[in-house]
Amino acid sequence: MPERTNRQWVLRARPEGMVDSSSFELREVPVPALSDGQVLAQTMYLSFDPTQRAWMAMETYMPIVPLGEPMRAGGIAQVIESKHPKFKPGDIINYLCGWQEYFIFEPDGENLVPPTKLPGHLDPALLLALSLTGLTAYFGLLEVGEPKAGETVLVSGAAGATGSIAGQIAKLKGCRVIGIAGGPEKCAWLTNEAHFDAAIDYKNENVGERLDVLCPKGVDVFFDNVGGEILDEVLLRVALRARIVLCGAISDYNTPEDERYGIKNYTSLIINRGTARGFIIIDYLGRALEGLLNLNKWVEDGKVIQEIDMQHGFDQIPATLTRLFTGKNLGKQLLKVSDAPLPLRTSAIEQAVFKIMTAYMGWRRG
Ligand SMILES: NC(=O)c1ccc[n+]([C@@H]2O[C@H](COP(=O)([O-])OP(=O)(O)OC[C@H]3O[C@@H](n4cnc5c(N)ncnc54)[C@H](OP(=O)(O)O)[C@@H]3O)[C@@H](O)[C@H]2O)c1
């Protein structure tokens, strides 16, 4: 077989200010032969996540991406060669594929996130969206926010991947849901398509004034993806025993540390006996199946829409990351690298098990 060439986008320089394509360079390297215990996979879809900006620049809950290495990214890939008994050519996997066409992994080795096999009969792009930001919305809202029917739930970054799902789950739980997003199109999408009760266009409206009108009794749960000034405005308007879910703070990710917005109104949480709690989705991955089955069922039943913003082409990868920080994306930002190179491999037994588990989760939900 002729030697395969692997195209990779490697991290060339750490970003300063707004992340752009200049931090990356394209490299072509040969794909090495497999050793025992290793698996070769071909990347099909890549996920784009604001946290990648942090991975490029500092140690976080993950190690910093080393210079000269392919940029770290979650994705979906298909196994094309295997010297590991549990992974077969044709298997679809969810893994930290990185910005590269091919990668080798060792299922029994050290992995920042373990490779997970996915049912081959389900839409891989949908599973990728649900498995990252969908789970973040699911566990962040339900476990940290603890919304109750009749409460007012406010979501920032509401037309994005995490926010749009968090708001829709809150609606399913019987809450009144208000989203904050940038621009009239996104706000119209929130109320018309995602069935939010109201939307605030933070780029064209005064957020504080609109909150006064829309939440006269205060905000019970704030699912915050944005931080900064918007969080400060909301703090002034929390209800008694409000819960603030600190999911992300994208308004500050491209700002140097000493220039970040300083929150002024946190004492409102004392007066209102409120809480603000951060979380990282990897702490809930042990319960990923529960979240995935519920989310998948809600999407199948048309109760939740998972909007996917799909870009195409390996050359578009660096520019696609910038879309998150300029608000170009609606819903989950993905990029398609390739079709599945091999026929999909899901046995009838795997499909049946998946169906039974989905039904079981539906039964447990009541
Ligand atoms: N805690 C966790 O485990 C976890 C896991 C995943 C994601 N997150 C966090 O969740 C948040 C959303 O992530 P996502 O993957 O779902 O991305 P996303 O919401 O799909 O995309 C990012 C959105 O953020 C908005 N935005 C960008 N810059 C902004 C600014 N300066 N001020 C206000 N809004 C801005 C843009 O929407 P507009 O057009 O509305 O501005 C953009 O579409 C991020 O903060 C991310 O770090 C946390």
Ligand as a Chemical Component Dictionary entry (heavy atoms), coordinates in Angstrom:
data_LIG
# 
_chem_comp.id                   LIG 
_chem_comp.type                 NON-POLYMER 
_chem_comp.pdbx_formal_charge   0 
_chem_comp.three_letter_code    LIG 
# 
loop_
_chem_comp_atom.comp_id 
_chem_comp_atom.atom_id 
_chem_comp_atom.alt_atom_id 
_chem_comp_atom.type_symbol 
_chem_comp_atom.charge 
_chem_comp_atom.model_Cartn_x 
_chem_comp_atom.model_Cartn_y 
_chem_comp_atom.model_Cartn_z 
_chem_comp_atom.pdbx_ordinal 
LIG N1  N1  N 0  -17.946 24.468 31.437 1  
LIG C1  C1  C 0  -17.806 23.607 30.441 2  
LIG O1  O1  O 0  -17.500 22.432 30.626 3  
LIG C2  C2  C 0  -18.025 24.095 29.030 4  
LIG C3  C3  C 0  -18.120 23.187 27.968 5  
LIG C4  C4  C 0  -18.386 23.691 26.688 6  
LIG C5  C5  C 0  -18.521 25.074 26.493 7  
LIG N2  N2  N 1  -18.368 25.906 27.561 8  
LIG C6  C6  C 0  -18.507 27.355 27.408 9  
LIG O2  O2  O 0  -19.798 27.627 26.906 10 
LIG C7  C7  C 0  -19.748 28.827 26.143 11 
LIG C8  C8  C 0  -20.387 28.553 24.789 12 
LIG O3  O3  O 0  -19.591 27.609 24.086 13 
LIG P1  P1  P 0  -20.128 26.948 22.740 14 
LIG O4  O4  O 0  -19.166 25.901 22.357 15 
LIG O5  O5  O -1 -21.535 26.604 22.919 16 
LIG O6  O6  O 0  -19.965 28.141 21.703 17 
LIG P2  P2  P 0  -21.112 28.894 20.943 18 
LIG O7  O7  O 0  -22.015 29.512 21.955 19 
LIG O8  O8  O 0  -21.699 28.006 19.925 20 
LIG O9  O9  O 0  -20.291 30.017 20.160 21 
LIG C9  C9  C 0  -19.802 31.100 20.825 22 
LIG C10 C10 C 0  -20.812 32.283 20.824 23 
LIG O10 O10 O 0  -20.406 33.207 21.802 24 
LIG C11 C11 C 0  -20.877 34.492 21.454 25 
LIG N3  N3  N 0  -19.828 35.479 21.700 26 
LIG C12 C12 C 0  -18.602 35.528 21.132 27 
LIG N4  N4  N 0  -17.918 36.575 21.616 28 
LIG C13 C13 C 0  -18.747 37.211 22.492 29 
LIG C14 C14 C 0  -18.627 38.372 23.307 30 
LIG N5  N5  N 0  -17.498 39.095 23.326 31 
LIG N6  N6  N 0  -19.677 38.726 24.078 32 
LIG C15 C15 C 0  -20.818 38.011 24.070 33 
LIG N7  N7  N 0  -21.005 36.900 23.320 34 
LIG C16 C16 C 0  -19.964 36.514 22.545 35 
LIG C17 C17 C 0  -21.242 34.452 19.961 36 
LIG O11 O11 O 0  -22.646 34.585 19.863 37 
LIG P3  P3  P 0  -23.332 36.039 19.679 38 
LIG O12 O12 O 0  -23.523 36.200 18.206 39 
LIG O13 O13 O 0  -24.604 35.891 20.430 40 
LIG O14 O14 O 0  -22.403 37.057 20.227 41 
LIG C18 C18 C 0  -20.819 33.052 19.525 42 
LIG O15 O15 O 0  -21.700 32.503 18.581 43 
LIG C19 C19 C 0  -18.297 29.249 26.072 44 
LIG O16 O16 O 0  -18.048 30.222 27.056 45 
LIG C20 C20 C 0  -17.550 27.975 26.395 46 
LIG O17 O17 O 0  -16.289 28.212 26.937 47 
LIG C21 C21 C 0  -18.134 25.435 28.819 48 
# 
loop_
_chem_comp_bond.comp_id 
_chem_comp_bond.atom_id_1 
_chem_comp_bond.atom_id_2 
_chem_comp_bond.value_order 
_chem_comp_bond.pdbx_ordinal 
LIG N1  C1  SING 1  
LIG C1  O1  DOUB 2  
LIG C1  C2  SING 3  
LIG C2  C3  SING 4  
LIG C2  C21 DOUB 5  
LIG C3  C4  DOUB 6  
LIG C4  C5  SING 7  
LIG C5  N2  DOUB 8  
LIG N2  C6  SING 9  
LIG N2  C21 SING 10 
LIG C6  O2  SING 11 
LIG C6  C20 SING 12 
LIG O2  C7  SING 13 
LIG C7  C8  SING 14 
LIG C7  C19 SING 15 
LIG C8  O3  SING 16 
LIG O3  P1  SING 17 
LIG P1  O4  DOUB 18 
LIG P1  O5  SING 19 
LIG P1  O6  SING 20 
LIG O6  P2  SING 21 
LIG P2  O7  DOUB 22 
LIG P2  O8  SING 23 
LIG P2  O9  SING 24 
LIG O9  C9  SING 25 
LIG C9  C10 SING 26 
LIG C10 O10 SING 27 
LIG C10 C18 SING 28 
LIG O10 C11 SING 29 
LIG C11 N3  SING 30 
LIG C11 C17 SING 31 
LIG N3  C12 SING 32 
LIG N3  C16 SING 33 
LIG C12 N4  DOUB 34 
LIG N4  C13 SING 35 
LIG C13 C14 SING 36 
LIG C13 C16 DOUB 37 
LIG C14 N5  SING 38 
LIG C14 N6  DOUB 39 
LIG N6  C15 SING 40 
LIG C15 N7  DOUB 41 
LIG N7  C16 SING 42 
LIG C17 O11 SING 43 
LIG C17 C18 SING 44 
LIG O11 P3  SING 45 
LIG P3  O12 DOUB 46 
LIG P3  O13 SING 47 
LIG P3  O14 SING 48 
LIG C18 O15 SING 49 
LIG C19 O16 SING 50 
LIG C19 C20 SING 51 
LIG C20 O17 SING 52 
# 
